Amino acid sequence: MKGLPEDRAVRFAQYIIDTGATVRDTAKKFDISKSTVHKDITERLEQVNHGLYLQVRAVLTKNKEERHIRGGLATKLKYARQGHREQNV
């Protein structure tokens, strides 16, 4: 994704606020690295649009608090799929 980093930061922030997406989800959506997304929304966005920065920080904080739940669900699904494969063998 080309363009000014400040414009990217605003686009990433809007996407995160609108969808509740994680940094990883946002990076996949825009086909860009997690590091770039994180830097744009935590450093550049604060300088460009402080109000938007505060909104996106709230979403990121919520995502951080819930990450252990998402990780547990991912592990549960992984082992459920493995068990399903073993039964079909």
Phi and psi in radians as a Rosetta constraint file:
Dihedral C 1 N 2 CA 2 C 2 CIRCULARHARMONIC -1.543 0.35
Dihedral N 2 CA 2 C 2 N 3 CIRCULARHARMONIC 3.040 0.35
Dihedral C 2 N 3 CA 3 C 3 CIRCULARHARMONIC 2.119 0.35
Dihedral N 3 CA 3 C 3 N 4 CIRCULARHARMONIC 3.001 0.35
Dihedral C 3 N 4 CA 4 C 4 CIRCULARHARMONIC -1.204 0.35
Dihedral N 4 CA 4 C 4 N 5 CIRCULARHARMONIC 2.403 0.35
Dihedral C 4 N 5 CA 5 C 5 CIRCULARHARMONIC -0.995 0.35
Dihedral N 5 CA 5 C 5 N 6 CIRCULARHARMONIC -0.590 0.35
Dihedral C 5 N 6 CA 6 C 6 CIRCULARHARMONIC -1.158 0.35
Dihedral N 6 CA 6 C 6 N 7 CIRCULARHARMONIC -0.701 0.35
Dihedral C 6 N 7 CA 7 C 7 CIRCULARHARMONIC -1.173 0.35
Dihedral N 7 CA 7 C 7 N 8 CIRCULARHARMONIC -0.715 0.35
Dihedral C 7 N 8 CA 8 C 8 CIRCULARHARMONIC -1.045 0.35
Dihedral N 8 CA 8 C 8 N 9 CIRCULARHARMONIC -0.778 0.35
Dihedral C 8 N 9 CA 9 C 9 CIRCULARHARMONIC -1.022 0.35
Dihedral N 9 CA 9 C 9 N 10 CIRCULARHARMONIC -0.748 0.35
Dihedral C 9 N 10 CA 10 C 10 CIRCULARHARMONIC -1.152 0.35
Dihedral N 10 CA 10 C 10 N 11 CIRCULARHARMONIC -0.749 0.35
Dihedral C 10 N 11 CA 11 C 11 CIRCULARHARMONIC -1.105 0.35
Dihedral N 11 CA 11 C 11 N 12 CIRCULARHARMONIC -0.758 0.35
Dihedral C 11 N 12 CA 12 C 12 CIRCULARHARMONIC -1.082 0.35
Dihedral N 12 CA 12 C 12 N 13 CIRCULARHARMONIC -0.779 0.35
Dihedral C 12 N 13 CA 13 C 13 CIRCULARHARMONIC -1.079 0.35
Dihedral N 13 CA 13 C 13 N 14 CIRCULARHARMONIC -0.786 0.35
Dihedral C 13 N 14 CA 14 C 14 CIRCULARHARMONIC -1.057 0.35
Dihedral N 14 CA 14 C 14 N 15 CIRCULARHARMONIC -0.740 0.35
Dihedral C 14 N 15 CA 15 C 15 CIRCULARHARMONIC -1.097 0.35
Dihedral N 15 CA 15 C 15 N 16 CIRCULARHARMONIC -0.794 0.35
Dihedral C 15 N 16 CA 16 C 16 CIRCULARHARMONIC -1.111 0.35
Dihedral N 16 CA 16 C 16 N 17 CIRCULARHARMONIC -0.761 0.35
Dihedral C 16 N 17 CA 17 C 17 CIRCULARHARMONIC -1.151 0.35
Dihedral N 17 CA 17 C 17 N 18 CIRCULARHARMONIC -0.772 0.35
Dihedral C 17 N 18 CA 18 C 18 CIRCULARHARMONIC -1.181 0.35
Dihedral N 18 CA 18 C 18 N 19 CIRCULARHARMONIC -0.633 0.35
Dihedral C 18 N 19 CA 19 C 19 CIRCULARHARMONIC -1.907 0.35
Dihedral N 19 CA 19 C 19 N 20 CIRCULARHARMONIC -0.261 0.35
Dihedral C 19 N 20 CA 20 C 20 CIRCULARHARMONIC 1.287 0.35
Dihedral N 20 CA 20 C 20 N 21 CIRCULARHARMONIC 0.358 0.35
Dihedral C 20 N 21 CA 21 C 21 CIRCULARHARMONIC -1.182 0.35
Dihedral N 21 CA 21 C 21 N 22 CIRCULARHARMONIC 2.731 0.35
Dihedral C 21 N 22 CA 22 C 22 CIRCULARHARMONIC -1.500 0.35
Dihedral N 22 CA 22 C 22 N 23 CIRCULARHARMONIC 2.985 0.35
Dihedral C 22 N 23 CA 23 C 23 CIRCULARHARMONIC -1.059 0.35
Dihedral N 23 CA 23 C 23 N 24 CIRCULARHARMONIC -0.720 0.35
Dihedral C 23 N 24 CA 24 C 24 CIRCULARHARMONIC -1.105 0.35
Dihedral N 24 CA 24 C 24 N 25 CIRCULARHARMONIC -0.777 0.35
Dihedral C 24 N 25 CA 25 C 25 CIRCULARHARMONIC -1.084 0.35
Dihedral N 25 CA 25 C 25 N 26 CIRCULARHARMONIC -0.725 0.35
Dihedral C 25 N 26 CA 26 C 26 CIRCULARHARMONIC -1.127 0.35
Dihedral N 26 CA 26 C 26 N 27 CIRCULARHARMONIC -0.737 0.35
Dihedral C 26 N 27 CA 27 C 27 CIRCULARHARMONIC -1.059 0.35
Dihedral N 27 CA 27 C 27 N 28 CIRCULARHARMONIC -0.739 0.35
Dihedral C 27 N 28 CA 28 C 28 CIRCULARHARMONIC -1.135 0.35
Dihedral N 28 CA 28 C 28 N 29 CIRCULARHARMONIC -0.764 0.35
Dihedral C 28 N 29 CA 29 C 29 CIRCULARHARMONIC -1.038 0.35
Dihedral N 29 CA 29 C 29 N 30 CIRCULARHARMONIC -0.763 0.35
Dihedral C 29 N 30 CA 30 C 30 CIRCULARHARMONIC -1.670 0.35
Dihedral N 30 CA 30 C 30 N 31 CIRCULARHARMONIC 0.063 0.35
Dihedral C 30 N 31 CA 31 C 31 CIRCULARHARMONIC 0.920 0.35
Dihedral N 31 CA 31 C 31 N 32 CIRCULARHARMONIC 0.988 0.35
Dihedral C 31 N 32 CA 32 C 32 CIRCULARHARMONIC -2.510 0.35
Dihedral N 32 CA 32 C 32 N 33 CIRCULARHARMONIC 2.835 0.35
Dihedral C 32 N 33 CA 33 C 33 CIRCULARHARMONIC -1.266 0.35
Dihedral N 33 CA 33 C 33 N 34 CIRCULARHARMONIC 2.665 0.35
Dihedral C 33 N 34 CA 34 C 34 CIRCULARHARMONIC -1.046 0.35
Dihedral N 34 CA 34 C 34 N 35 CIRCULARHARMONIC -0.663 0.35
Dihedral C 34 N 35 CA 35 C 35 CIRCULARHARMONIC -1.074 0.35
Dihedral N 35 CA 35 C 35 N 36 CIRCULARHARMONIC -0.713 0.35
Dihedral C 35 N 36 CA 36 C 36 CIRCULARHARMONIC -1.162 0.35
Dihedral N 36 CA 36 C 36 N 37 CIRCULARHARMONIC -0.783 0.35
Dihedral C 36 N 37 CA 37 C 37 CIRCULARHARMONIC -1.044 0.35
Dihedral N 37 CA 37 C 37 N 38 CIRCULARHARMONIC -0.841 0.35
Dihedral C 37 N 38 CA 38 C 38 CIRCULARHARMONIC -1.074 0.35
Dihedral N 38 CA 38 C 38 N 39 CIRCULARHARMONIC -0.796 0.35
Dihedral C 38 N 39 CA 39 C 39 CIRCULARHARMONIC -1.103 0.35
Dihedral N 39 CA 39 C 39 N 40 CIRCULARHARMONIC -0.757 0.35
Dihedral C 39 N 40 CA 40 C 40 CIRCULARHARMONIC -1.081 0.35
Dihedral N 40 CA 40 C 40 N 41 CIRCULARHARMONIC -0.759 0.35
Dihedral C 40 N 41 CA 41 C 41 CIRCULARHARMONIC -1.503 0.35
Dihedral N 41 CA 41 C 41 N 42 CIRCULARHARMONIC -0.355 0.35
Dihedral C 41 N 42 CA 42 C 42 CIRCULARHARMONIC -1.697 0.35
Dihedral N 42 CA 42 C 42 N 43 CIRCULARHARMONIC -0.463 0.35
Dihedral C 42 N 43 CA 43 C 43 CIRCULARHARMONIC -1.929 0.35
Dihedral N 43 CA 43 C 43 N 44 CIRCULARHARMONIC -0.963 0.35
Dihedral C 43 N 44 CA 44 C 44 CIRCULARHARMONIC -1.224 0.35
Dihedral N 44 CA 44 C 44 N 45 CIRCULARHARMONIC -0.739 0.35
Dihedral C 44 N 45 CA 45 C 45 CIRCULARHARMONIC -1.085 0.35
Dihedral N 45 CA 45 C 45 N 46 CIRCULARHARMONIC -0.632 0.35
Dihedral C 45 N 46 CA 46 C 46 CIRCULARHARMONIC -1.043 0.35
Dihedral N 46 CA 46 C 46 N 47 CIRCULARHARMONIC -0.623 0.35
Dihedral C 46 N 47 CA 47 C 47 CIRCULARHARMONIC -1.347 0.35
Dihedral N 47 CA 47 C 47 N 48 CIRCULARHARMONIC -0.556 0.35
Dihedral C 47 N 48 CA 48 C 48 CIRCULARHARMONIC -1.479 0.35
Dihedral N 48 CA 48 C 48 N 49 CIRCULARHARMONIC -0.846 0.35
Dihedral C 48 N 49 CA 49 C 49 CIRCULARHARMONIC -2.565 0.35
Dihedral N 49 CA 49 C 49 N 50 CIRCULARHARMONIC 1.624 0.35
Dihedral C 49 N 50 CA 50 C 50 CIRCULARHARMONIC -1.133 0.35
Dihedral N 50 CA 50 C 50 N 51 CIRCULARHARMONIC -0.640 0.35
Dihedral C 50 N 51 CA 51 C 51 CIRCULARHARMONIC -1.096 0.35
Dihedral N 51 CA 51 C 51 N 52 CIRCULARHARMONIC -0.782 0.35
Dihedral C 51 N 52 CA 52 C 52 CIRCULARHARMONIC -1.144 0.35
Dihedral N 52 CA 52 C 52 N 53 CIRCULARHARMONIC -0.666 0.35
Dihedral C 52 N 53 CA 53 C 53 CIRCULARHARMONIC -1.020 0.35
Dihedral N 53 CA 53 C 53 N 54 CIRCULARHARMONIC -0.777 0.35
Dihedral C 53 N 54 CA 54 C 54 CIRCULARHARMONIC -1.108 0.35
Dihedral N 54 CA 54 C 54 N 55 CIRCULARHARMONIC -0.673 0.35
Dihedral C 54 N 55 CA 55 C 55 CIRCULARHARMONIC -1.147 0.35
Dihedral N 55 CA 55 C 55 N 56 CIRCULARHARMONIC -0.770 0.35
Dihedral C 55 N 56 CA 56 C 56 CIRCULARHARMONIC -1.216 0.35
Dihedral N 56 CA 56 C 56 N 57 CIRCULARHARMONIC -0.602 0.35
Dihedral C 56 N 57 CA 57 C 57 CIRCULARHARMONIC -1.083 0.35
Dihedral N 57 CA 57 C 57 N 58 CIRCULARHARMONIC -0.656 0.35
Dihedral C 57 N 58 CA 58 C 58 CIRCULARHARMONIC -1.087 0.35
Dihedral N 58 CA 58 C 58 N 59 CIRCULARHARMONIC -0.750 0.35
Dihedral C 58 N 59 CA 59 C 59 CIRCULARHARMONIC -1.155 0.35
Dihedral N 59 CA 59 C 59 N 60 CIRCULARHARMONIC -0.770 0.35
Dihedral C 59 N 60 CA 60 C 60 CIRCULARHARMONIC -1.131 0.35
Dihedral N 60 CA 60 C 60 N 61 CIRCULARHARMONIC -0.637 0.35
Dihedral C 60 N 61 CA 61 C 61 CIRCULARHARMONIC -1.130 0.35
Dihedral N 61 CA 61 C 61 N 62 CIRCULARHARMONIC -0.757 0.35
Dihedral C 61 N 62 CA 62 C 62 CIRCULARHARMONIC -1.067 0.35
Dihedral N 62 CA 62 C 62 N 63 CIRCULARHARMONIC -0.781 0.35
Dihedral C 62 N 63 CA 63 C 63 CIRCULARHARMONIC -1.074 0.35
Dihedral N 63 CA 63 C 63 N 64 CIRCULARHARMONIC -0.684 0.35
Dihedral C 63 N 64 CA 64 C 64 CIRCULARHARMONIC -1.154 0.35
Dihedral N 64 CA 64 C 64 N 65 CIRCULARHARMONIC -0.683 0.35
Dihedral C 64 N 65 CA 65 C 65 CIRCULARHARMONIC -1.180 0.35
Dihedral N 65 CA 65 C 65 N 66 CIRCULARHARMONIC -0.460 0.35
Dihedral C 65 N 66 CA 66 C 66 CIRCULARHARMONIC -1.720 0.35
Dihedral N 66 CA 66 C 66 N 67 CIRCULARHARMONIC -0.020 0.35
Dihedral C 66 N 67 CA 67 C 67 CIRCULARHARMONIC -1.120 0.35
Dihedral N 67 CA 67 C 67 N 68 CIRCULARHARMONIC -0.551 0.35
Dihedral C 67 N 68 CA 68 C 68 CIRCULARHARMONIC -1.166 0.35
Dihedral N 68 CA 68 C 68 N 69 CIRCULARHARMONIC -0.524 0.35
Dihedral C 68 N 69 CA 69 C 69 CIRCULARHARMONIC -1.231 0.35
Dihedral N 69 CA 69 C 69 N 70 CIRCULARHARMONIC -0.814 0.35
Dihedral C 69 N 70 CA 70 C 70 CIRCULARHARMONIC -1.068 0.35
Dihedral N 70 CA 70 C 70 N 71 CIRCULARHARMONIC -0.688 0.35
Dihedral C 70 N 71 CA 71 C 71 CIRCULARHARMONIC -1.116 0.35
Dihedral N 71 CA 71 C 71 N 72 CIRCULARHARMONIC -0.724 0.35
Dihedral C 71 N 72 CA 72 C 72 CIRCULARHARMONIC -1.124 0.35
Dihedral N 72 CA 72 C 72 N 73 CIRCULARHARMONIC -0.720 0.35
Dihedral C 72 N 73 CA 73 C 73 CIRCULARHARMONIC -1.138 0.35
Dihedral N 73 CA 73 C 73 N 74 CIRCULARHARMONIC -0.693 0.35
Dihedral C 73 N 74 CA 74 C 74 CIRCULARHARMONIC -1.102 0.35
Dihedral N 74 CA 74 C 74 N 75 CIRCULARHARMONIC -0.723 0.35
Dihedral C 74 N 75 CA 75 C 75 CIRCULARHARMONIC -1.155 0.35
Dihedral N 75 CA 75 C 75 N 76 CIRCULARHARMONIC -0.725 0.35
Dihedral C 75 N 76 CA 76 C 76 CIRCULARHARMONIC -1.048 0.35
Dihedral N 76 CA 76 C 76 N 77 CIRCULARHARMONIC -0.798 0.35
Dihedral C 76 N 77 CA 77 C 77 CIRCULARHARMONIC -1.128 0.35
Dihedral N 77 CA 77 C 77 N 78 CIRCULARHARMONIC -0.682 0.35
Dihedral C 77 N 78 CA 78 C 78 CIRCULARHARMONIC -1.033 0.35
Dihedral N 78 CA 78 C 78 N 79 CIRCULARHARMONIC -0.840 0.35
Dihedral C 78 N 79 CA 79 C 79 CIRCULARHARMONIC -1.282 0.35
Dihedral N 79 CA 79 C 79 N 80 CIRCULARHARMONIC -0.502 0.35
Dihedral C 79 N 80 CA 80 C 80 CIRCULARHARMONIC -1.152 0.35
Dihedral N 80 CA 80 C 80 N 81 CIRCULARHARMONIC -0.724 0.35
Dihedral C 80 N 81 CA 81 C 81 CIRCULARHARMONIC -1.160 0.35
Dihedral N 81 CA 81 C 81 N 82 CIRCULARHARMONIC -0.694 0.35
Dihedral C 81 N 82 CA 82 C 82 CIRCULARHARMONIC -1.139 0.35
Dihedral N 82 CA 82 C 82 N 83 CIRCULARHARMONIC -0.716 0.35
Dihedral C 82 N 83 CA 83 C 83 CIRCULARHARMONIC -1.127 0.35
Dihedral N 83 CA 83 C 83 N 84 CIRCULARHARMONIC -0.653 0.35
Dihedral C 83 N 84 CA 84 C 84 CIRCULARHARMONIC -1.150 0.35
Dihedral N 84 CA 84 C 84 N 85 CIRCULARHARMONIC -0.706 0.35
Dihedral C 84 N 85 CA 85 C 85 CIRCULARHARMONIC -1.155 0.35
Dihedral N 85 CA 85 C 85 N 86 CIRCULARHARMONIC -0.718 0.35
Dihedral C 85 N 86 CA 86 C 86 CIRCULARHARMONIC -1.133 0.35
Dihedral N 86 CA 86 C 86 N 87 CIRCULARHARMONIC -0.586 0.35
Dihedral C 86 N 87 CA 87 C 87 CIRCULARHARMONIC -1.244 0.35
Dihedral N 87 CA 87 C 87 N 88 CIRCULARHARMONIC -0.494 0.35
Dihedral C 87 N 88 CA 88 C 88 CIRCULARHARMONIC -1.495 0.35
Dihedral N 88 CA 88 C 88 N 89 CIRCULARHARMONIC -0.155 0.35
